[in-house]
Amino acid sequence: MSRETKLVKNTFILGIGTFLPKLAAFVTLPILTACLSKEQFGTYDLITVLVSFLLPVATMQIHTAAFRFLIDHKHDKELASVYFTNLIAFVVPVSLTVLAITFFFLPVPDLSLRLWICGYLFFDTIVAEVLQITRGLGRNMDYSISAIISALVKLILTFVLVQLLKHELRGAVIALACSPVLSLIYLIFKIRIYELLDFSLLSWDVLKEMLAYSWPMVPNNMSGWVMRMSDRLVVIAFMGLPANAVYSVANKIPNMLTLAQTAFSMAWQENASIASRDVDAGKYYTKMFSVMLNFYAGCLGLIIACTPILFRLLIRGDYAEAYPQMPLLFLAVFFSCMCNFQGGIYIAHKATRSVGITTVLAAACNLIVDLSLIRHIGLYAASGSTLVSYVVLFIYRMIGARRLVDIRYDFKGLAVALGVILVEAFLCLLNRPVLNIVNICFGCLSFYFLNRQISASMFKLVKRKLRRRG
């Protein structure tokens, strides 16, 4: 199987598992925006971002090391036991310590709500570790199924607890806390993860090797958190929780691009890591840069074209102020996806320290722009600082990646992709019925012409599968 075909196959399989969780988030959005006040929705958004910060701190991102080392020895069960045992022996006690500290310092007066938030953090942390072991073992389908289970539980519980029983913020947090539990149970029994646990294999040398690889990823994830969280904290400090709710809503539709990006990012890390040992790695990365540039631009174009319709369908309540923020955020999420592509090259070459350094610089840039402009242009400071930070990160990683491998960038294709996004974002901002129809047609045509090659690969893969079954 060629590298391109394998990438398409893994992206398709992982896409099944990442699409439904992201879809569940959008399906629950109308429920949350309708049933929660702006203050409650702003708090809910803060909780989810807070957990995304604490997870890498509690685990030192050690699961990234387990995945990276296992990918080279995915059929070696004994080696899998070594990495999994040492991972669990490190993560569980450290997570419990972080949870105890978090419980006492959470700025939430409700005791039961604090317990549910801590439960959400704990189970989300453990599931994240087990999922990476699952991927490292090459069990991508099981990874996807577990993610689907988590998404369905979250969707059902949000509907029941928030929409029907009117438990508001507490109900929304309970849904978050319970969703990873069944996912974890499925993985425990499906891949018999408990069979990998053997405490006789505990090794300080193995743990040091894993942490030496993973700890530079902590600044990377924390800096990514700073880019998301600093916007929220600055907005809350200067404009209040209702403004944070508006900014959170403004991010929802642009972040739909992660439906496409998340699955590819996971598949790309695996392929990039395997290809890093090949003599033609630079040519392969060059080709994939152009492919993914066009893919992200085409997908984002379709999302922008459908935004006027999506905004009316998904958003309830008084959030009209969120709409003008989205053009800047569309560009920001595009550069974010391209940064993640380049991050896969860094990880493949085990240059995790450089990943952390580049993201720290971008986070500092984000915070400086945010604080400088928030008093003058309000929410546009948060949107603009996010765009500026990802552009800075994109340029820095482009330069850095060339030091690792001979990759050549398609600057003409980049200009075309940005042109498509800018035209569509402008038409979307005008939000006039005739222009919206024009925008949808333009978005469909752009996606087709930008992605003829990847569409052909997908068609060949499906055709081959059908032929084999026939």
Secondary structure, DSSP 8 states (H G I E B T S, - for coil): --HHHHHHHHHHHHHHHHHHHHHHHHHHHHHHHHHS-HHHHHHHHHHHHHHHHHHHHHHTTHHHHHHHHHHTSTT-HHHHHHHHHHHHHHHHHHHHHHHHHHHHH-S---HHHHHHHHHHHHHHHHHHHHHHHHHHTT-HHHHHHHHHHHHHHHHHHHIIIIIIS--HHHHHHHHHHHHHHHHHHHHHHHTTGGGG--GGG--HHHHHHHHHHHTTHHHHHHHHHHHHHHHHHHHHHHH-HHHHHHHHHHHHTGGGGHHHHHHHHHHHHHHHHHHTTSTTHHHHHHHHHHHHHHHHHHHHHHHHHHHHHHHHHH--SS-GGGGGGHHHHHHHHHHHHHHHHHHHHHHHTT-HHHHHHHHHHHHHHHHHHHHHHHHHHTHHHHHHHHHHHHHHHHHHHHHHHHHHS-----HHHHHHHHHHHHHHHHHHHH--HHHHHHHHHHHHHHHHHHSHHHHHHHHHHHHHHHHHH-
